[in-house]
């Protein structure tokens, strides 16, 4: 018997997931699946990221540890509003060998047709990653050709001199992070300036 979980999400607090849950449970019963857990996000928009949807985040973490075999949801828009996020979620399920059932779209990856859909989504995800990587590489090449400096912009010479003086101060006890905070710069900037003085204290 497959272990199934339900994911239910409503955008406003005055809505209810009762009808969706009841019908999904009936479908699971007809399929011979045991519903072992229900994940609910109440009053949370699907446009919000995973970190702002605690039940969805827990679902993803539990999927990676094989705590169930199939995720059931009413519709694809319950999972999210971003195609990129949806592809990432489907890729996670596929990697964990967890199936997906979506009532409204008639998607059931426990079937041969549904498995083929999963494979196609994996191809699209890989294609998307390749496109992004190529765009980044092309942008870096173009910037170099135009003589643009890559990486963090350099700070003013006067500020760099003050940081250098702080690093060279006799008996210095301030570490890189404290000096960075004092001068309002990133610690990596102080680290770059401090390289000639690597023997100095790095106390934090």
Protein Blocks (a to p, Z undefined) as FASTA:
>chain_A
ZZdddddddfbfkbcfklmmmmmmmmmmmnopacfbdcddehiafkbcfklmmklmmmmm
mmmnopafbdcdfbfklnombfklmmmmmmmmmmnopacddfklopafkbmklmmmmmmm
mmmmmmmmmmmmmmmmmmmmmmmmnopaedjddddfklmmmmmmmmmpghiabdfklmmm
mnopafklmmmmmmmmmmpccbZZ
